[in-house]
Amino acid sequence: MIVTLTPNPSLDRTIELAGPLVRGEVQRAVAAHSEPGGKGVNICRALEASGISSLAILPGDADDPVLLALTSHQIPHLGLPIGAPLRSNVAITEPDGTTTKLNEPGPVLSLAQQDALVELVLEQSVGASWLVLAGSVPPGVSDDFYARIIRELRARLGSQAPRVAVDSSGGPLAAAALAHPDLLKPNGEELAELSGLFDGDTLEANPGLVVDAARVLIAGGVGAVLATLGARGAVLVTAEGSWIATTPPILAVSTVGAGDSALAGYLLQSNAGASAPDCLRQAAAHGAAAASLPGSTVPALHQTNPSAVTVTDFAPASAARPVLATHPKEDDQ
């Protein structure tokens, strides 16, 4: 069982355009899709599509459109009633795969609701193989929310605690990194902010430098770093080694949820006891498959092509300095 927490879920609406987005103009969409969303929700959707047992935990009332959509999609979930509607996000996709996202802030969670959500996560994590803490945190929630869950989980369950993966951004990701999760999944920009090395564009253009930046986090106590780099593939760094995965060129339809699918691919192989390179191979295959699908559609395992992924064992060019950035800029996702 893989448990995910999405503290700021959404109803994701994707609008496809026939041409480039033109600011200030009226344009007609060629298609539109709506899916229950948020990083943890997307990960569960991808896992369930591949036959992996999962549970999505999120705030939200039983009659909220997000929870109703999860029920309709037969995604196992537990919602914490909050008496307020969840947010809606809009993604606009262009024919070349360029995606513009408009994300609402989400409802405010009171301290009592935050405590109840943490308790729900701790209760449901008993016996799980992984706990995934994913996405932005809603208004009223402090940056150390994920770090708090990691500390309380390990204090309560000890050696029986599941491994913890974190996929977030800004302050919540930085604070979680200091709590020593088993896996972090940043993109290039987030990795640059966390490590204090280079910038996002430089990292995404040079996977070799990604290894150096990720080793900063490994030196700081993070178990593994899975960095997703869009069309350039993905990089996995652990204390034991580092690997770079590349995929053949694809026709990108929508990049919404591609990183979430990549993490799902990694987790399903990890759950099966696969080696680190094979976990990375499936992560890259899942991410590429997601980018070739419309809207926030997630791929099932049979829709991916891991045999087309090239995984290279990589030795870093230099030893990175062990420093963790503590206050990177916010990027709500």
C-alpha positions as a Markdown table, in Angstrom:
| # | Residue | x | y | z |
|---|---|---|---|---|
| 1 | Met | 0.0 | 0.0 | 0.0 |
| 2 | Ile | 1.2 | 3.5 | -0.9 |
| 3 | Val | -0.4 | 6.4 | 0.9 |
| 4 | Thr | -0.4 | 9.9 | -0.4 |
| 5 | Leu | -1.3 | 13.2 | 1.3 |
| 6 | Thr | -2.5 | 16.1 | -0.9 |
| 7 | Pro | -3.2 | 18.9 | 1.5 |
| 8 | Asn | -4.2 | 21.3 | -1.3 |
| 9 | Pro | -6.1 | 19.2 | -3.8 |
| 10 | Ser | -8.0 | 20.6 | -6.8 |
| 11 | Leu | -10.3 | 20.0 | -9.6 |
| 12 | Asp | -8.0 | 20.3 | -12.6 |
| 13 | Arg | -9.5 | 21.6 | -15.8 |
| 14 | Thr | -7.3 | 21.4 | -19.0 |
| 15 | Ile | -8.2 | 23.5 | -22.0 |
| 16 | Glu | -6.5 | 22.6 | -25.4 |
| 17 | Leu | -6.0 | 25.3 | -28.0 |
| 18 | Ala | -5.6 | 24.9 | -31.7 |
| 19 | Gly | -2.8 | 27.5 | -31.8 |
| 20 | Pro | -0.5 | 29.5 | -29.5 |
| 21 | Leu | -2.0 | 31.3 | -26.6 |
| 22 | Val | -2.5 | 35.0 | -27.4 |
| 23 | Arg | -2.8 | 37.3 | -24.5 |
| 24 | Gly | -5.8 | 39.6 | -24.6 |
| 25 | Glu | -7.5 | 37.8 | -27.4 |
| 26 | Val | -10.6 | 35.6 | -27.7 |
| 27 | Gln | -9.6 | 32.0 | -28.6 |
| 28 | Arg | -11.7 | 28.9 | -29.0 |
| 29 | Ala | -10.7 | 25.6 | -27.4 |
| 30 | Val | -10.6 | 22.4 | -29.4 |
| 31 | Ala | -11.1 | 20.2 | -26.3 |
| 32 | Ala | -11.4 | 20.4 | -22.5 |
| 33 | His | -10.9 | 17.8 | -19.7 |
| 34 | Ser | -11.6 | 17.8 | -16.0 |
| 35 | Glu | -9.9 | 15.5 | -13.5 |
| 36 | Pro | -9.5 | 15.3 | -9.7 |
| 37 | Gly | -6.0 | 16.7 | -9.2 |
| 38 | Gly | -3.2 | 17.7 | -6.9 |
| 39 | Lys | 0.1 | 15.8 | -6.9 |
| 40 | Gly | -0.7 | 13.1 | -4.4 |
| 41 | Val | -4.1 | 12.5 | -6.1 |
| 42 | Asn | -2.4 | 12.2 | -9.5 |
| 43 | Ile | 0.2 | 9.7 | -8.1 |
| 44 | Cys | -2.6 | 7.6 | -6.8 |
| 45 | Arg | -4.5 | 7.7 | -10.1 |
| 46 | Ala | -1.3 | 6.5 | -11.9 |
| 47 | Leu | -0.6 | 3.8 | -9.3 |
| 48 | Glu | -4.2 | 2.5 | -9.4 |
| 49 | Ala | -4.1 | 2.5 | -13.2 |
| 50 | Ser | -1.1 | 0.1 | -12.9 |
| 51 | Gly | -2.7 | -2.2 | -10.4 |
| 52 | Ile | -0.8 | -0.8 | -7.3 |
| 53 | Ser | -2.9 | -0.5 | -4.1 |
| 54 | Ser | -2.9 | 3.1 | -2.9 |
| 55 | Leu | -4.9 | 5.5 | -0.7 |
| 56 | Ala | -5.2 | 9.3 | -1.3 |
| 57 | Ile | -5.7 | 11.4 | 1.8 |
| 58 | Leu | -6.9 | 14.9 | 1.4 |
| 59 | Pro | -9.1 | 17.6 | 3.0 |
| 60 | Gly | -12.5 | 18.0 | 1.5 |
| 61 | Asp | -16.2 | 17.3 | 2.1 |
| 62 | Ala | -17.8 | 14.2 | 0.7 |
| 63 | Asp | -19.9 | 16.2 | -1.7 |
| 64 | Asp | -17.1 | 18.3 | -3.0 |
| 65 | Pro | -16.5 | 17.9 | -6.8 |
| 66 | Val | -13.0 | 16.7 | -6.2 |
| 67 | Leu | -14.0 | 13.8 | -3.9 |
| 68 | Leu | -17.0 | 13.0 | -6.1 |
| 69 | Ala | -14.6 | 12.7 | -9.0 |
| 70 | Leu | -12.3 | 10.4 | -7.1 |
| 71 | Thr | -15.3 | 8.2 | -6.3 |
| 72 | Ser | -16.3 | 8.2 | -9.9 |
| 73 | His | -12.8 | 7.2 | -10.9 |
| 74 | Gln | -12.8 | 4.5 | -8.3 |
| 75 | Ile | -9.7 | 5.9 | -6.6 |
| 76 | Pro | -9.5 | 4.8 | -2.9 |
| 77 | His | -9.4 | 8.0 | -0.8 |
| 78 | Leu | -10.2 | 9.4 | 2.6 |
| 79 | Gly | -11.4 | 13.0 | 2.9 |
| 80 | Leu | -11.2 | 15.2 | 6.0 |
| 81 | Pro | -14.4 | 17.4 | 6.1 |
| 82 | Ile | -13.5 | 21.1 | 6.2 |
| 83 | Gly | -16.8 | 22.8 | 5.4 |
| 84 | Ala | -15.3 | 24.7 | 2.5 |
| 85 | Pro | -15.0 | 24.1 | -1.3 |
| 86 | Leu | -11.7 | 22.9 | -2.7 |
| 87 | Arg | -9.9 | 24.9 | -5.3 |
| 88 | Ser | -10.0 | 24.7 | -9.1 |
| 89 | Asn | -6.9 | 24.9 | -11.3 |
| 90 | Val | -6.8 | 25.6 | -15.0 |
| 91 | Ala | -4.1 | 24.5 | -17.5 |
| 92 | Ile | -4.0 | 25.9 | -21.0 |
| 93 | Thr | -2.1 | 23.7 | -23.5 |
| 94 | Glu | -0.8 | 24.7 | -26.9 |
| 95 | Pro | -0.1 | 22.3 | -29.9 |
| 96 | Asp | 3.6 | 22.3 | -29.2 |
| 97 | Gly | 3.0 | 21.1 | -25.6 |
| 98 | Thr | 3.5 | 24.5 | -24.0 |
| 99 | Thr | 1.4 | 24.7 | -20.8 |
| 100 | Thr | 0.2 | 27.7 | -18.9 |
| 101 | Lys | -1.2 | 27.0 | -15.5 |
| 102 | Leu | -3.5 | 29.1 | -13.3 |
| 103 | Asn | -3.7 | 27.7 | -9.7 |
| 104 | Glu | -6.1 | 29.0 | -7.1 |
| 105 | Pro | -4.7 | 29.3 | -3.5 |
| 106 | Gly | -7.1 | 26.8 | -1.9 |
| 107 | Pro | -9.2 | 26.9 | 1.3 |
| 108 | Val | -7.7 | 28.0 | 4.6 |
| 109 | Leu | -7.2 | 25.1 | 7.1 |
| 110 | Ser | -7.5 | 25.9 | 10.7 |
| 111 | Leu | -5.0 | 24.6 | 13.3 |
| 112 | Ala | -7.5 | 22.0 | 14.4 |
| 113 | Gln | -8.1 | 20.8 | 10.9 |
| 114 | Gln | -4.3 | 20.6 | 10.3 |
| 115 | Asp | -3.9 | 18.5 | 13.4 |
| 116 | Ala | -6.8 | 16.2 | 12.3 |
| 117 | Leu | -5.2 | 15.8 | 8.9 |
| 118 | Val | -1.8 | 14.9 | 10.4 |
| 119 | Glu | -3.5 | 12.3 | 12.7 |
| 120 | Leu | -5.4 | 10.8 | 9.7 |
| 121 | Val | -2.1 | 10.4 | 7.8 |
| 122 | Leu | -0.3 | 8.8 | 10.8 |
| 123 | Glu | -3.2 | 6.3 | 11.3 |
| 124 | Gln | -3.4 | 5.3 | 7.7 |
| 125 | Ser | 0.4 | 5.0 | 7.3 |
| 126 | Val | 0.5 | 1.9 | 9.5 |
| 127 | Gly | 1.6 | -1.0 | 7.3 |
| 128 | Ala | 2.2 | 1.2 | 4.2 |
| 129 | Ser | 5.4 | 0.8 | 2.2 |
| 130 | Trp | 5.6 | 4.5 | 1.2 |
| 131 | Leu | 4.0 | 7.8 | 2.3 |
| 132 | Val | 4.1 | 10.5 | -0.3 |
| 133 | Leu | 3.7 | 14.1 | 0.8 |
| 134 | Ala | 2.8 | 16.0 | -2.3 |
| 135 | Gly | 2.0 | 19.4 | -3.6 |
| 136 | Ser | 1.7 | 22.9 | -2.2 |
| 137 | Val | 0.2 | 23.6 | 1.3 |
| 138 | Pro | -2.9 | 25.6 | 1.5 |
| 139 | Pro | -3.3 | 29.1 | 3.2 |
| 140 | Gly | -2.9 | 29.0 | 6.9 |
| 141 | Val | -0.5 | 26.0 | 6.9 |
| 142 | Ser | 3.2 | 26.7 | 7.8 |
| 143 | Asp | 6.1 | 25.7 | 5.7 |
| 144 | Asp | 7.2 | 23.0 | 8.2 |
| 145 | Phe | 4.0 | 21.0 | 7.8 |
| 146 | Tyr | 5.6 | 18.1 | 5.8 |
| 147 | Ala | 8.6 | 18.1 | 8.1 |
| 148 | Arg | 6.3 | 17.9 | 11.1 |
| 149 | Ile | 4.6 | 14.8 | 9.6 |
| 150 | Ile | 7.9 | 13.1 | 8.9 |
| 151 | Arg | 9.1 | 13.7 | 12.5 |
| 152 | Glu | 5.8 | 12.5 | 14.1 |
| 153 | Leu | 5.5 | 9.5 | 11.8 |
| 154 | Arg | 9.0 | 8.3 | 12.7 |
| 155 | Ala | 8.4 | 9.0 | 16.4 |
| 156 | Arg | 5.2 | 7.0 | 16.5 |
| 157 | Leu | 6.0 | 4.1 | 14.2 |
| 158 | Gly | 9.8 | 3.9 | 14.6 |
| 159 | Ser | 11.3 | 1.1 | 12.5 |
| 160 | Gln | 7.8 | 0.3 | 11.2 |
| 161 | Ala | 7.4 | 3.7 | 9.6 |
| 162 | Pro | 7.0 | 3.7 | 5.8 |
| 163 | Arg | 9.6 | 5.3 | 3.6 |
| 164 | Val | 8.7 | 9.0 | 2.9 |
| 165 | Ala | 8.8 | 10.7 | -0.5 |
| 166 | Val | 8.3 | 14.5 | -0.8 |
| 167 | Asp | 7.3 | 16.3 | -4.0 |
| 168 | Ser | 6.6 | 20.0 | -3.3 |
| 169 | Ser | 8.2 | 23.4 | -3.8 |
| 170 | Gly | 9.4 | 26.5 | -2.0 |
| 171 | Gly | 9.4 | 26.6 | 1.7 |
| 172 | Pro | 7.6 | 23.3 | 2.4 |
| 173 | Leu | 10.1 | 21.4 | 0.2 |
| 174 | Ala | 13.1 | 23.1 | 1.9 |
| 175 | Ala | 11.8 | 22.3 | 5.4 |
| 176 | Ala | 11.0 | 18.7 | 4.4 |
| 177 | Ala | 14.5 | 18.2 | 3.1 |
| 178 | Leu | 15.9 | 19.1 | 6.5 |
| 179 | Ala | 13.8 | 16.3 | 8.0 |
| 180 | His | 15.7 | 13.7 | 6.0 |
| 181 | Pro | 13.0 | 12.1 | 3.8 |
| 182 | Asp | 13.9 | 8.9 | 1.9 |
| 183 | Leu | 13.2 | 10.5 | -1.4 |
| 184 | Leu | 12.9 | 14.0 | -2.8 |
| 185 | Lys | 11.5 | 14.7 | -6.3 |
| 186 | Pro | 12.4 | 18.2 | -7.4 |
| 187 | Asn | 12.5 | 19.6 | -10.9 |
| 188 | Gly | 15.5 | 21.6 | -12.1 |
| 189 | Glu | 14.5 | 24.9 | -10.6 |
| 190 | Glu | 13.6 | 23.4 | -7.3 |
| 191 | Leu | 16.8 | 21.5 | -7.1 |
| 192 | Ala | 18.8 | 24.7 | -7.8 |
| 193 | Glu | 17.0 | 26.5 | -5.0 |
| 194 | Leu | 17.5 | 23.7 | -2.5 |
| 195 | Ser | 21.2 | 23.1 | -3.3 |
| 196 | Gly | 22.3 | 26.7 | -3.8 |
| 197 | Leu | 24.2 | 25.5 | -6.9 |
| 198 | Phe | 23.6 | 26.9 | -10.4 |
| 199 | Asp | 20.1 | 27.9 | -11.6 |
| 200 | Gly | 17.2 | 25.9 | -12.9 |
| 201 | Asp | 17.9 | 26.5 | -16.6 |
| 202 | Thr | 21.5 | 25.5 | -16.2 |
| 203 | Leu | 20.6 | 22.3 | -14.5 |
| 204 | Glu | 17.9 | 21.3 | -16.9 |
| 205 | Ala | 20.4 | 21.8 | -19.8 |
| 206 | Asn | 23.1 | 19.8 | -18.1 |
| 207 | Pro | 22.1 | 16.6 | -16.3 |
| 208 | Gly | 25.7 | 16.2 | -15.1 |
| 209 | Leu | 25.5 | 19.3 | -13.0 |
| 210 | Val | 22.2 | 17.9 | -11.6 |
| 211 | Val | 24.2 | 15.1 | -10.0 |
| 212 | Asp | 26.5 | 17.6 | -8.3 |
| 213 | Ala | 23.5 | 19.6 | -7.0 |
| 214 | Ala | 21.6 | 16.5 | -5.8 |
| 215 | Arg | 24.7 | 15.3 | -3.9 |
| 216 | Val | 24.4 | 18.5 | -1.7 |
| 217 | Leu | 21.0 | 17.1 | -0.6 |
| 218 | Ile | 22.4 | 13.6 | -0.1 |
| 219 | Ala | 25.2 | 15.0 | 2.1 |
| 220 | Gly | 22.5 | 16.9 | 4.1 |
| 221 | Gly | 20.7 | 13.6 | 5.0 |
| 222 | Val | 18.2 | 13.1 | 2.1 |
| 223 | Gly | 18.0 | 9.4 | 1.1 |
| 224 | Ala | 17.6 | 9.8 | -2.6 |
| 225 | Val | 16.9 | 12.6 | -5.1 |
| 226 | Leu | 14.8 | 11.9 | -8.2 |
| 227 | Ala | 15.2 | 15.1 | -10.4 |
| 228 | Thr | 12.8 | 15.3 | -13.3 |
| 229 | Leu | 14.1 | 17.4 | -16.2 |
| 230 | Gly | 11.2 | 17.5 | -18.7 |
| 231 | Ala | 12.3 | 16.5 | -22.2 |
| 232 | Arg | 15.9 | 15.9 | -21.0 |
| 233 | Gly | 14.8 | 12.9 | -18.9 |
| 234 | Ala | 15.5 | 12.4 | -15.2 |
| 235 | Val | 18.4 | 11.9 | -12.8 |
| 236 | Leu | 18.5 | 9.7 | -9.7 |
| 237 | Val | 21.2 | 10.2 | -7.0 |
| 238 | Thr | 21.7 | 8.1 | -3.9 |
| 239 | Ala | 24.6 | 7.6 | -1.5 |
| 240 | Glu | 25.5 | 4.5 | -3.6 |
| 241 | Gly | 25.5 | 6.0 | -7.0 |
| 242 | Ser | 24.0 | 8.3 | -9.6 |
| 243 | Trp | 22.2 | 7.6 | -12.9 |
| 244 | Ile | 20.9 | 9.6 | -15.8 |
| 245 | Ala | 17.8 | 8.5 | -17.8 |
| 246 | Thr | 17.0 | 9.8 | -21.3 |
| 247 | Thr | 14.0 | 9.0 | -23.5 |
| 248 | Pro | 13.5 | 9.2 | -27.3 |
| 249 | Pro | 11.8 | 12.5 | -28.5 |
| 250 | Ile | 8.1 | 12.5 | -28.1 |
| 251 | Leu | 5.3 | 14.7 | -29.3 |
| 252 | Ala | 4.3 | 16.5 | -26.1 |
| 253 | Val | 0.6 | 17.0 | -25.8 |
| 254 | Ser | 0.3 | 18.2 | -22.2 |
| 255 | Thr | 3.0 | 18.3 | -19.4 |
| 256 | Val | 0.3 | 18.5 | -16.7 |
| 257 | Gly | 1.0 | 15.7 | -14.2 |
| 258 | Ala | 4.1 | 14.4 | -16.0 |
| 259 | Gly | 6.3 | 14.8 | -12.9 |
| 260 | Asp | 3.6 | 13.1 | -10.7 |
| 261 | Ser | 3.5 | 10.2 | -13.1 |
| 262 | Ala | 7.3 | 10.0 | -13.1 |
| 263 | Leu | 7.2 | 9.6 | -9.3 |
| 264 | Ala | 4.5 | 7.0 | -9.6 |
| 265 | Gly | 6.6 | 5.0 | -12.0 |
| 266 | Tyr | 9.5 | 5.1 | -9.5 |
| 267 | Leu | 7.4 | 4.1 | -6.6 |
| 268 | Leu | 5.7 | 1.1 | -8.4 |
| 269 | Gln | 9.1 | -0.3 | -9.3 |
| 270 | Ser | 10.5 | 0.4 | -5.8 |
| 271 | Asn | 7.5 | -1.4 | -4.4 |
| 272 | Ala | 8.4 | -4.4 | -6.5 |
| 273 | Gly | 12.0 | -4.4 | -5.1 |
| 274 | Ala | 13.6 | -3.2 | -8.3 |
| 275 | Ser | 17.1 | -1.7 | -8.4 |
| 276 | Ala | 17.7 | 2.0 | -8.4 |
| 277 | Pro | 18.5 | 2.2 | -12.1 |
| 278 | Asp | 15.3 | 0.3 | -12.9 |
| 279 | Cys | 13.2 | 2.5 | -10.7 |
| 280 | Leu | 14.7 | 5.5 | -12.6 |
| 281 | Arg | 14.0 | 3.8 | -15.9 |
| 282 | Gln | 10.3 | 3.4 | -15.1 |
| 283 | Ala | 10.1 | 6.9 | -13.8 |
| 284 | Ala | 11.4 | 8.3 | -17.1 |
| 285 | Ala | 9.0 | 6.0 | -19.0 |
| 286 | His | 6.0 | 7.1 | -17.0 |
| 287 | Gly | 6.9 | 10.8 | -17.3 |
| 288 | Ala | 7.3 | 10.6 | -21.1 |
| 289 | Ala | 4.0 | 8.6 | -21.5 |
| 290 | Ala | 2.1 | 11.2 | -19.4 |
| 291 | Ala | 3.4 | 14.1 | -21.5 |
| 292 | Ser | 2.1 | 12.4 | -24.7 |
| 293 | Leu | -1.4 | 12.2 | -23.2 |
| 294 | Pro | -4.1 | 14.9 | -23.2 |
| 295 | Gly | -4.9 | 17.0 | -20.2 |
| 296 | Ser | -3.9 | 15.6 | -16.8 |
| 297 | Thr | -4.4 | 12.0 | -18.0 |
| 298 | Val | -2.0 | 9.6 | -16.3 |
| 299 | Pro | -0.6 | 6.5 | -18.0 |
| 300 | Ala | -1.0 | 2.9 | -16.9 |
| 301 | Leu | 2.0 | 0.7 | -16.9 |
| 302 | His | 1.2 | -1.0 | -20.2 |
| 303 | Gln | 1.1 | 2.5 | -21.8 |
| 304 | Thr | 4.8 | 3.1 | -20.9 |
| 305 | Asn | 7.9 | 1.9 | -22.8 |
| 306 | Pro | 10.7 | 1.5 | -20.3 |
| 307 | Ser | 12.8 | -0.5 | -22.9 |
| 308 | Ala | 13.1 | 2.8 | -24.9 |
| 309 | Val | 14.7 | 4.5 | -21.9 |
| 310 | Thr | 18.5 | 4.7 | -21.8 |
| 311 | Val | 20.0 | 4.7 | -18.2 |
| 312 | Thr | 23.6 | 5.7 | -17.8 |
| 313 | Asp | 25.7 | 5.2 | -14.7 |
| 314 | Phe | 27.2 | 8.6 | -14.0 |
| 315 | Ala | 30.2 | 9.8 | -11.9 |
| 316 | Pro | 29.9 | 13.4 | -10.9 |
| 317 | Ala | 32.5 | 15.9 | -12.2 |
| 318 | Ser | 33.0 | 17.5 | -8.8 |
| 319 | Ala | 32.1 | 17.1 | -5.1 |
| 320 | Ala | 29.3 | 19.5 | -4.2 |
| 321 | Arg | 29.5 | 21.5 | -1.0 |
| 322 | Pro | 27.1 | 20.2 | 1.7 |
| 323 | Val | 24.8 | 23.2 | 2.2 |
| 324 | Leu | 21.0 | 23.3 | 2.2 |
| 325 | Ala | 19.1 | 26.4 | 1.2 |
| 326 | Thr | 16.4 | 27.1 | 3.8 |
| 327 | His | 14.2 | 29.8 | 2.2 |
| 328 | Pro | 13.7 | 29.3 | -1.6 |
| 329 | Lys | 11.1 | 31.3 | -3.3 |
| 330 | Glu | 7.5 | 30.0 | -3.4 |
| 331 | Asp | 6.1 | 28.3 | -6.4 |
| 332 | Asp | 2.5 | 27.1 | -5.8 |
| 333 | Gln | 1.8 | 23.8 | -7.7 |
